[in-house]
Each structure stands twice: as C-alpha cells, then as structure tokens.
C-alpha cells in the first residue's frame, strides 16, 4: 500500500461537437461524440462546459455517459433552453462542476443530444487531469 497520496497532476483538456442527430437512448446511444478519454493511470474530471453553437426551436437534453469500451452508463443530463443565436449576441457557456468524477484507464466520457437536426449543436469541453 502506498504511503504517499496520489494527485491528478498532468492536465487533460479535451473538446468535441455533439452531432446534431437526435439520440434519446439512455442505454445504447449511436450518435455519440467522445468528449474525454482517461489517461493510462486514470483521470479526474472537474468541469464539463457546454455551449450551444446553433439556434434551436426545441428544448434539448445533453446526455453524458461513462463508457467502459463496451457499455454506456448514463452519468448526467443537462437541459438546454430554446435559443436563437445571432451575430449581435454572445453564446453563453454553461459550466457543470464535479467533485467526484474519476475515470479508470480505458474509460471515456461520451455525449449525445436529444433534439433533432443541425439546429441543436453543442460545443463541449472537459477539464481535468491524469494521475
């Protein structure tokens, strides 16, 4: 047993754009984007930011899954409002903070959106560190 504590020390930041194709499955999604992949010794994720990058005429839910390489586990959901983006108003990123999101090596975070078509695209970023 180790006598010294281990801290996440190597920054691991990643990003993706969620496909604009709706995927309402909470157990076996097919239209996913990989947001974050754990390092060789595992990783800790402290923040996931979502930012809408296309106007939407319907409320959408961003589903966040933990993926072990074969099975999806629903971890969190973010509701997004009806929004019309324009050249004269800024898109506002929405941060989601986590105290205990630790991934084993080989696991990743995958994301989907429940609204249809390209009218509900989201840019996602994850901020964490590898052990």
C-alpha positions in Angstrom: 0.0 0.0 0.0 1.3 3.4 -0.9 2.2 5.7 1.9 2.1 8.9 -0.1 -1.1 10.4 -1.6 -1.5 10.4 -5.4 -2.8 13.5 -7.1 -4.0 14.2 -10.6 -1.1 16.2 -12.0 -1.0 16.1 -15.8 -3.6 18.4 -17.3 -6.1 16.7 -19.7 -8.4 19.0 -21.5 -10.5 17.9 -24.5 -13.4 19.1 -26.6 -16.0 17.8 -29.1 -19.0 18.9 -31.0 -22.1 16.8 -30.4 -23.7 15.5 -33.6 -26.9 17.3 -34.5 -28.7 14.0 -34.8 -31.1 13.2 -32.0 -30.4 10.2 -29.9 -32.8 9.6 -27.0 -31.4 6.3 -25.9 -30.2 6.2 -22.3 -28.6 2.7 -22.6 -27.3 2.2 -26.1 -26.8 5.5 -27.9 -25.5 5.5 -31.5 -25.0 9.2 -32.3 -22.3 9.9 -29.8 -19.2 12.1 -29.6 -16.2 11.3 -27.4 -15.6 14.2 -25.0 -12.8 12.9 -22.8 -10.6 9.8 -22.5 -8.9 8.8 -19.3 -5.1 8.6 -19.2 -3.0 5.5 -18.6 -3.4 5.6 -14.8 -6.9 7.1 -14.8 -8.2 10.7 -14.7 -10.2 13.1 -12.7 -12.6 15.5 -14.5 -13.6 18.6 -12.6 -15.6 20.6 -15.2 -17.7 20.0 -18.3 -18.7 23.1 -20.2 -21.5 23.1 -22.8 -22.1 25.9 -25.3 -24.8 26.0 -27.9 -23.4 26.7 -31.4 -26.6 26.6 -33.4 -30.1 28.0 -32.9 -32.7 25.6 -31.6 -36.5 25.7 -31.7 -36.9 22.9 -29.1 -35.7 22.2 -25.7 -32.9 19.6 -25.8 -31.2 17.4 -23.3 -27.5 16.7 -23.4 -26.8 13.2 -22.1 -23.4 12.5 -20.6 -22.3 8.8 -20.5 -19.4 7.0 -18.9 -18.2 4.4 -21.4 -16.0 1.4 -20.5 -15.4 0.3 -24.0 -18.5 -1.9 -24.4 -21.3 -0.4 -22.2 -22.7 3.1 -21.8 -23.7 4.3 -18.3 -25.8 7.4 -18.1 -24.0 9.8 -15.7 -25.6 13.2 -16.0 -28.0 15.2 -18.1 -28.1 19.0 -19.0 -31.3 20.6 -20.1 -30.9 23.4 -22.7 -33.4 26.1 -23.5 -34.9 27.2 -26.8 -32.3 29.7 -28.1 -31.8 31.9 -31.2 -28.2 32.8 -31.7 -27.2 35.9 -33.7 -24.2 37.9 -34.7 -25.1 40.6 -32.1 -25.5 38.4 -29.0 -22.9 36.1 -27.5 -23.4 32.4 -26.8 -23.1 31.7 -23.1 -21.1 28.7 -22.0 -22.7 26.7 -19.1 -20.2 25.1 -16.7 -21.1 21.8 -14.9 -18.8 21.0 -11.9 -17.9 17.6 -10.5 -16.2 16.8 -7.2 -16.0 13.0 -7.7 -15.8 12.2 -11.4 -12.9 9.8 -11.6 -12.4 7.5 -14.6 -10.4 4.3 -14.7 -7.9 3.8 -17.5 -9.7 2.7 -20.7 -12.9 4.6 -19.8 -14.2 7.7 -21.6 -17.0 10.3 -21.4 -19.4 10.3 -24.4 -22.2 12.8 -25.1 -25.4 12.9 -27.1 -28.2 15.4 -27.7 -32.0 14.6 -27.8 -33.1 17.3 -30.2 -33.2 16.6 -34.0 -31.2 18.0 -36.8 -28.4 20.6 -37.0 -30.4 23.1 -35.1 -29.1 21.8 -31.8 -25.4 21.5 -31.9 -23.3 21.9 -28.8 -19.6 22.5 -28.3 -18.4 20.6 -25.2 -15.2 20.9 -23.3 -13.9 18.8 -20.4 -11.2 20.0 -18.0 -9.4 17.5 -15.8 -6.1 15.9 -15.1 -4.4 12.4 -15.4 -3.0 10.5 -12.4 
